Amino acid sequence: MHIHIVGICGTFMGGIAAIAKQLGHQVSGSDANVYPPMSTQLESLGITLMAGYNENNLVPQPDLVIVGNALSRGNPEVEKVLRDRMRYISGAQWLHDEVLRNHWVLAVSGTHGKTTTASMLAWILESAGYNPGFMIGGVPENFGISARVTDSQFFVIEADEYDTAFFDKRSKFVHYSPDTLIINNLEFDHADIFDDLSAIQRQFAHLLRIVPDTGQVIVPANDAVIEQVIEQGCWSETVTVGNGGDWQVNIGNGDASQFTLASRDKTTTADVNWQLIGEHNAHNAAMAMLAARHVGVDASLSATALARFKSPKRRMELLTDVDGIKVYDDFAHHPTAVKTTLTAAKSHHSGRVIAVLEPRSNTMKLGVHANQLADALSLADQQFVLQPDNISWNLTEHLPGATIAATVDELVAAVIANVEAEDAIVIMSNGSFGGLHHKLIDALSERNLDDR
């Protein structure tokens, strides 16, 4: 059939488009912002893209319209769909009906680490010969694509708690029907749609209600917030990871590039030596290894796969090394993620760590985490923060240790004026950061040329 996707260039909807095309459908789509890399990826698949939202994008009328969760009433295409009584559906519901209901679903949920953990899990299953389908909110480097469907029984999905669509305010993940569920961690986020942490916990409780009694739920040990969710009802086997849990993660060196996963009775152990750093990533890996174990992959085989695992793009991705000055790109946009990212960088680098942050998420702009952000950024030797136009709190007041800049160019100039040899610059944003990455790298190269 002809499927038209409204809001096609988001990571999730772009993945839906790729899978729909792979299943043999004619796919078109529109978005307010049609630009690389997603536009290039979709066009290479033979998907017709339309810049901007317009009623004419729905002429001739498609057989089905998939509506992205960023769309709302008043959008011209949404209004035409409703007025003309076109058949429409959310991306999450379509994915369930056309793909997930026929698979053993391994879902990775939680506030932090979903993309990395789901990428690890997909790679472990791939290395074990399972040939899994997957849908991940990033680009796993080992695959080079964010979504695919295969003839495998297994499908790995990054399970996001954000709402489904303007007509379905449940979290997307309640559509995924997981058989194996990871809940990595749980904190307050998405303040634009959730009033408080208990509102998020309620959605996770709904998710637990649809895991079958043959399923498995993998959670961190002694996590009071997640335990409160489980107390609301869980009919599946639970497996706990961490101190006092069913499985332990024993860090072998300072930057956690070596660790051991061991069962409580020590009868099963697996040693991992890999390219990633940070205790948070060792925890992510343990969760992925145990999810794979639930479908029959031995922990030692998982460890071998992780030795060849490449971190997804924008997860402590090393962009360049300019004469000893390393520049990393990271997706961190929550104080906890900022803290774990900077902790990992400090454990890995002997030189200074420079934090460059764009407070871009809706939660960050609302100032929900303003007080915690200063503590997280304090781990860096120097802090540089962009002042967004539409932010509701005073950055200078809450971040006294940071250099605040009004524009990307001012921020780049401030970093260049302060950077030293052997520094590690960690750029953190969940968006494009106004092209700062390339501007900073160009400025570093020019500075070093001038120094010579």
C-alpha positions as CSV (number, residue, x, y, z in Angstrom):
1,M,0.0,0.0,0.0
2,H,1.0,3.7,-0.2
3,I,1.9,4.8,3.3
4,H,2.5,8.5,4.1
5,I,4.3,9.4,7.3
6,V,3.8,12.8,8.8
7,G,6.9,13.8,10.8
8,I,9.1,11.4,9.0
9,C,12.6,12.8,9.8
10,G,12.6,12.0,13.5
11,T,14.7,9.0,14.5
12,F,11.8,6.8,15.4
13,M,9.6,7.7,12.4
14,G,12.5,7.4,10.1
15,G,13.0,3.9,11.3
16,I,9.3,3.2,10.8
17,A,9.7,4.5,7.2
18,A,12.7,2.2,6.6
19,I,10.9,-0.9,7.8
20,A,7.7,0.0,5.9
21,K,9.8,0.3,2.7
22,Q,11.6,-3.0,3.5
23,L,8.2,-4.7,3.8
24,G,7.4,-3.6,0.3
25,H,5.2,-0.6,0.8
26,Q,5.4,2.6,-1.2
27,V,6.5,5.2,1.3
28,S,6.3,9.0,1.3
29,G,6.7,11.5,4.1
30,S,6.8,15.1,5.2
31,D,8.5,17.0,7.9
32,A,9.1,20.6,8.9
33,N,12.9,20.0,8.9
34,V,14.1,17.8,6.0
35,Y,17.9,17.7,6.2
36,P,20.8,15.2,6.4
37,P,21.6,12.7,7.7
38,M,18.0,11.4,8.0
39,S,16.9,12.9,4.7
40,T,19.8,11.3,2.9
41,Q,19.2,7.9,4.5
42,L,15.5,7.9,3.6
43,E,16.0,9.2,0.0
44,S,18.6,6.4,-0.5
45,L,15.9,3.9,0.3
46,G,13.6,5.4,-2.5
47,I,11.3,7.3,-0.1
48,T,9.7,10.5,-1.3
49,L,10.3,13.4,1.1
50,M,8.4,16.7,1.2
51,A,9.6,19.7,3.0
52,G,7.0,21.4,5.2
53,Y,3.5,20.3,6.0
54,N,0.8,20.9,3.4
55,E,-2.6,19.4,2.5
56,N,-1.3,18.8,-1.0
57,N,1.2,16.3,0.4
58,L,-1.8,14.0,0.8
59,V,-2.8,14.2,-2.8
60,P,-3.4,11.6,-4.2
61,Q,-4.8,10.2,-1.0
62,P,-2.5,7.5,0.5
63,D,-3.9,4.2,1.8
64,L,-2.6,4.9,5.3
65,V,-1.2,7.9,7.2
66,I,1.2,7.2,10.1
67,V,1.2,10.3,12.4
68,G,4.4,11.1,14.3
69,N,4.1,12.0,18.0
70,A,5.5,15.5,17.5
71,L,2.3,16.4,15.4
72,S,-0.7,18.1,17.0
73,R,-4.1,19.5,16.1
74,G,-3.8,22.5,13.8
75,N,-1.2,20.9,11.6
76,P,-2.6,21.1,8.0
77,E,-1.9,17.5,7.2
78,V,-3.4,16.3,10.5
79,E,-6.5,18.4,9.8
80,K,-6.9,17.0,6.3
81,V,-6.6,13.5,7.6
82,L,-9.4,14.0,10.1
83,R,-11.6,16.1,7.8
84,D,-11.4,13.6,4.9
85,R,-11.7,10.6,7.3
86,M,-8.5,9.0,6.1
87,R,-7.2,5.9,7.7
88,Y,-4.5,6.9,10.2
89,I,-2.4,5.2,13.0
90,S,0.5,6.0,15.3
91,G,4.0,4.8,14.5
92,A,4.1,2.6,17.6
93,Q,0.8,0.9,16.9
94,W,1.7,0.3,13.3
95,L,5.0,-1.3,14.4
96,H,3.2,-3.6,16.8
97,D,0.5,-4.7,14.3
98,E,2.8,-5.2,11.3
99,V,6.0,-6.4,12.9
100,L,6.3,-6.9,16.7
101,R,3.3,-9.1,17.3
102,N,5.0,-11.8,15.1
103,H,8.3,-11.7,17.0
104,W,9.9,-12.4,20.4
105,V,10.5,-8.8,21.4
106,L,13.5,-7.7,23.6
107,A,12.7,-4.2,24.8
108,V,15.2,-1.8,26.4
109,S,13.7,0.9,28.6
110,G,14.8,3.4,31.2
111,T,15.8,7.0,31.4
112,H,19.4,6.6,30.4
113,G,21.4,4.2,28.2
114,K,18.6,2.9,26.0
115,T,20.3,3.4,22.6
116,T,23.6,2.0,23.7
117,T,22.1,-1.0,25.5
118,A,19.8,-1.8,22.6
119,S,22.7,-1.6,20.2
120,M,24.8,-3.9,22.4
121,L,21.9,-6.4,22.6
122,A,21.3,-6.4,18.8
123,W,25.0,-6.9,18.2
124,I,25.3,-9.8,20.7
125,L,22.3,-11.5,19.0
126,E,23.8,-10.8,15.6
127,S,27.2,-12.3,16.6
128,A,25.4,-15.4,18.0
129,G,23.8,-15.9,14.6
130,Y,20.3,-14.8,15.5
131,N,20.1,-12.2,12.7
132,P,17.7,-10.0,14.8
133,G,15.5,-7.3,13.5
134,F,15.8,-4.0,15.5
135,M,14.6,-0.5,15.9
136,I,17.1,1.8,17.7
137,G,16.9,5.5,18.4
138,G,20.4,6.1,17.0
139,V,22.8,4.5,14.5
140,P,24.6,1.4,15.8
141,E,28.1,1.5,14.3
142,N,28.2,-2.2,14.0
143,F,25.2,-2.1,11.6
144,G,25.3,1.3,10.1
145,I,21.5,1.5,10.1
146,S,18.9,2.3,12.8
147,A,16.2,-0.2,11.9
148,R,15.6,-3.4,10.0
149,V,13.3,-6.3,9.8
150,T,14.5,-9.8,9.2
151,D,13.2,-13.4,9.0
152,S,14.5,-13.9,12.6
153,Q,12.2,-14.7,15.5
154,F,13.8,-12.0,17.5
155,F,13.4,-8.2,17.4
156,V,15.3,-5.7,19.6
157,I,13.6,-2.3,20.3
158,E,14.5,0.8,22.2
159,A,11.5,1.3,24.3
160,D,10.8,5.0,24.9
161,E,8.3,6.3,27.5
162,Y,7.4,9.4,25.5
163,D,3.8,9.6,24.5
164,T,2.5,7.9,21.3
165,A,0.5,10.5,19.4
166,F,-1.8,13.5,19.8
167,F,-4.7,11.0,19.9
168,D,-3.0,8.4,22.1
169,K,-1.2,9.8,25.2
170,R,0.0,6.5,26.5
171,S,3.8,5.9,26.4
172,K,5.0,4.4,23.1
173,F,6.3,1.3,24.8
174,V,2.9,0.0,25.9
175,H,2.5,-1.0,22.2
176,Y,5.6,-3.2,22.1
177,S,4.5,-6.3,23.9
178,P,8.0,-7.3,25.2
179,D,8.9,-10.9,26.1
180,T,12.2,-9.7,27.5
181,L,12.3,-6.3,29.2
182,I,15.2,-4.3,30.5
183,I,14.4,-1.4,32.8
184,N,17.9,0.2,33.0
185,N,17.1,3.0,35.5
186,L,14.3,5.5,36.2
187,E,14.4,9.2,36.9
188,F,12.2,12.2,36.3
189,D,12.4,13.4,32.7
190,H,10.1,14.7,29.9
191,A,8.7,17.4,32.1
192,D,6.7,18.6,29.1
193,I,4.4,15.6,29.3
194,F,4.8,14.1,32.8
195,D,3.9,16.0,36.0
196,D,6.2,14.1,38.3
197,L,8.2,10.8,38.7
198,S,5.1,8.9,39.9
199,A,3.4,9.7,36.5
200,I,6.3,8.0,34.7
201,Q,6.3,5.1,37.2
202,R,2.6,4.6,36.3
203,Q,3.5,4.2,32.6
204,F,6.2,1.6,33.5
205,A,3.7,-0.2,35.6
206,H,1.4,-0.4,32.6
207,L,4.4,-1.8,30.6
208,L,5.0,-4.6,33.2
209,R,1.3,-5.6,32.9
210,I,1.8,-6.7,29.3
211,V,5.0,-8.9,29.8
212,P,3.8,-12.5,29.8
213,D,4.4,-14.9,32.7
214,T,7.0,-16.7,30.4
215,G,8.8,-13.4,30.0
216,Q,11.7,-11.9,32.0
217,V,12.2,-8.4,33.5
218,I,15.8,-7.3,34.1
219,V,16.4,-4.5,36.6
220,P,19.1,-3.0,38.7
221,A,19.3,-4.3,42.2
222,N,18.2,-2.2,45.2
223,D,16.7,0.6,43.1
224,A,13.8,1.9,45.2
225,V,12.2,3.8,42.3
226,I,12.0,0.7,40.1
227,E,11.0,-1.5,43.1
228,Q,8.0,0.8,43.6
229,V,7.0,0.1,40.0
230,I,7.3,-3.7,40.4
231,E,5.2,-3.5,43.6
232,Q,2.3,-2.3,41.4
233,G,2.2,-5.6,39.7
234,C,4.7,-7.9,37.9
235,W,3.7,-11.4,36.7
236,S,7.1,-12.3,35.1
237,E,10.5,-13.5,36.4
238,T,12.7,-10.7,37.6
239,V,16.5,-10.7,37.4
240,T,18.5,-8.1,39.4
241,V,21.9,-6.7,38.5
242,G,24.3,-5.0,40.8
243,N,25.4,-5.2,44.5
244,G,23.2,-7.7,46.3
245,G,21.5,-8.8,43.1
246,D,21.4,-12.0,41.1
247,W,24.3,-10.9,39.0
248,Q,27.3,-8.7,39.9
249,V,29.4,-6.4,37.7
250,N,33.0,-6.3,38.9
251,I,35.0,-3.5,37.4
252,G,38.5,-4.6,36.5
253,N,40.3,-1.2,35.9
254,G,39.9,2.5,36.3
255,D,37.9,3.4,33.2
256,A,35.8,0.2,33.2
257,S,37.2,-1.0,29.8
258,Q,37.6,-4.4,31.6
259,F,34.9,-5.9,33.8
260,T,33.5,-9.3,34.8
261,L,29.8,-10.3,34.9
262,A,29.3,-13.0,37.6
263,S,26.3,-14.8,38.9
264,R,25.6,-14.6,42.7
265,D,27.0,-18.1,43.3
266,K,29.9,-17.5,40.9
267,T,29.1,-20.5,38.9
268,T,28.8,-18.4,35.8
269,T,31.3,-15.6,34.9
270,A,32.3,-13.8,31.8
271,D,35.2,-11.4,31.3
272,V,34.7,-8.4,29.0
273,N,37.5,-6.4,27.5
274,W,36.2,-3.8,25.1
275,Q,36.5,-0.3,23.6
276,L,33.9,1.5,25.7
277,I,34.6,3.3,29.0
278,G,32.6,4.2,32.1
279,E,30.9,2.1,34.8
280,H,27.5,3.1,33.3
281,N,28.4,1.3,30.1
282,A,29.6,-1.8,32.0
283,H,26.1,-1.8,33.7
284,N,24.5,-1.3,30.2
285,A,26.5,-4.3,28.9
286,A,25.5,-6.5,31.8
287,M,21.8,-5.8,31.1
288,A,22.3,-6.6,27.4
289,M,24.2,-9.8,28.2
290,L,21.4,-11.0,30.5
291,A,18.7,-10.2,28.0
292,A,20.6,-12.2,25.4
293,R,21.0,-15.0,28.0
294,H,17.2,-15.1,28.3
295,V,17.0,-16.2,24.6
296,G,19.8,-18.7,24.9
297,V,23.1,-16.8,24.3
298,D,25.8,-17.8,26.7
299,A,27.4,-15.0,28.7
300,S,30.9,-15.9,27.4
301,L,29.7,-15.6,23.8
302,S,28.2,-12.2,24.7
303,A,31.6,-11.1,26.1
304,T,33.3,-12.1,22.8
305,A,30.7,-10.1,20.9
306,L,31.2,-7.0,23.1
307,A,35.0,-7.1,22.4
308,R,34.0,-6.1,18.8
309,F,31.2,-3.7,19.8
310,K,31.4,-0.1,18.5
311,S,29.6,2.6,20.4
312,P,26.6,4.2,18.6
313,K,27.1,7.5,17.1
314,R,26.9,10.4,19.5
315,R,27.6,8.3,22.5
316,M,31.1,9.4,23.6
317,E,32.0,9.3,19.9
318,L,35.5,10.5,19.2
319,L,35.2,13.0,16.4
320,T,38.8,14.0,16.0
321,D,42.2,14.3,17.6
322,V,43.8,17.6,16.7
323,D,47.4,17.4,17.9
324,G,46.5,15.7,21.1
325,I,43.3,17.6,21.8
326,K,40.5,15.1,21.6
327,V,36.9,16.2,20.7
328,Y,34.0,13.9,21.7
329,D,30.3,14.1,20.8
330,D,27.8,12.8,23.4
331,F,24.0,12.8,23.6
332,A,23.8,13.7,27.3
333,H,20.9,16.0,28.1
334,H,20.0,15.1,31.7
335,P,22.2,15.8,34.8
336,T,22.7,12.1,35.5
337,A,23.8,11.5,31.9
338,V,26.1,14.5,32.0
339,K,27.6,13.2,35.3
340,T,28.2,9.7,34.0
341,T,29.7,10.9,30.7
342,L,32.1,13.3,32.5
343,T,33.0,10.7,35.1
344,A,33.9,8.2,32.3
345,A,36.0,10.9,30.5
346,K,37.9,11.8,33.6
347,S,38.7,8.1,34.3
348,H,40.0,7.7,30.8
349,H,42.0,10.9,30.2
350,S,45.0,12.2,32.2
351,G,44.6,15.7,30.8
352,R,41.8,18.2,31.5
353,V,38.2,17.5,30.6
354,I,36.3,20.4,29.0
355,A,32.5,20.2,29.1
356,V,30.6,22.0,26.3
357,L,26.8,21.8,26.9
358,E,23.6,22.8,25.1
359,P,20.6,22.7,27.5
360,R,18.2,21.8,24.7
361,S,15.7,19.2,25.9
362,N,12.2,20.4,27.0
363,T,12.9,19.3,30.6
364,M,16.2,21.2,30.7
365,K,14.6,24.4,29.2
366,L,11.9,24.3,31.9
367,G,14.6,24.3,34.6
368,V,13.4,21.1,36.3
369,H,17.1,20.0,36.8
370,A,18.7,23.4,37.1
371,N,20.1,22.7,40.6
372,Q,21.5,19.3,39.7
373,L,23.2,20.4,36.6
374,A,25.8,22.5,38.4
375,D,26.8,19.5,40.4
376,A,27.1,17.3,37.3
377,L,29.1,19.9,35.3
378,S,31.5,20.5,38.3
379,L,33.3,17.2,37.3
380,A,34.7,19.0,34.3
381,D,37.9,21.1,34.7
382,Q,36.2,23.8,32.6
383,Q,32.5,24.3,31.6
384,F,31.1,26.2,28.6
385,V,27.3,26.4,28.2
386,L,25.1,27.9,25.5
387,Q,22.3,30.2,26.6
388,P,19.2,29.2,24.6
389,D,16.7,31.8,23.6
390,N,13.6,30.1,25.1
391,I,14.8,28.9,28.5
392,S,12.9,29.7,31.7
393,W,15.8,29.9,34.2
394,N,18.9,31.9,34.7
395,L,22.0,30.0,33.6
396,T,24.5,32.4,35.2
397,E,22.7,32.2,38.6
398,H,22.6,28.4,38.6
399,L,25.9,27.6,36.9
400,P,28.4,30.0,38.6
401,G,31.3,27.9,37.5
402,A,30.5,27.9,33.8
403,T,31.2,30.3,30.9
404,I,27.9,31.2,29.4
405,A,27.6,32.3,25.8
406,A,24.6,33.7,23.8
407,T,25.6,32.2,20.5
408,V,27.5,29.2,19.1
409,D,30.2,31.4,17.6
410,E,30.8,33.1,21.0
411,L,30.9,29.6,22.7
412,V,33.5,28.3,20.2
413,A,35.6,31.4,20.6
414,A,35.6,31.0,24.4
415,V,36.6,27.3,24.2
416,I,39.4,28.0,21.8
417,A,40.7,30.8,24.0
418,N,41.0,28.4,26.9
419,V,41.9,25.0,25.5
420,E,45.3,23.5,26.2
421,A,47.3,20.6,24.9
422,E,46.1,17.1,25.9
423,D,42.6,18.4,26.8
424,A,39.5,16.2,26.1
425,I,36.6,18.3,24.9
426,V,33.2,16.7,25.5
427,I,30.3,18.2,23.5
428,M,26.9,17.3,25.0
429,S,23.6,18.0,23.2
430,N,20.6,16.0,22.0
431,G,20.4,18.2,18.9
432,S,22.7,19.6,16.2
433,F,24.0,22.3,18.6
434,G,23.9,24.8,15.7
435,G,26.8,23.2,13.9
436,L,29.2,23.7,16.9
437,H,31.0,20.4,16.4
438,H,32.3,21.3,13.0
439,K,33.0,25.0,13.9
440,L,35.0,23.9,16.9
441,I,37.0,21.3,15.0
442,D,37.8,23.8,12.2
443,A,38.8,26.5,14.8
444,L,41.1,24.0,16.6
445,S,42.8,23.1,13.3
446,E,43.2,26.7,12.3
447,R,44.6,27.6,15.8
448,N,47.1,24.8,15.6
449,L,48.2,25.8,12.2
450,D,48.7,29.4,13.4
451,D,50.7,28.1,16.4
452,R,53.1,26.4,14.1
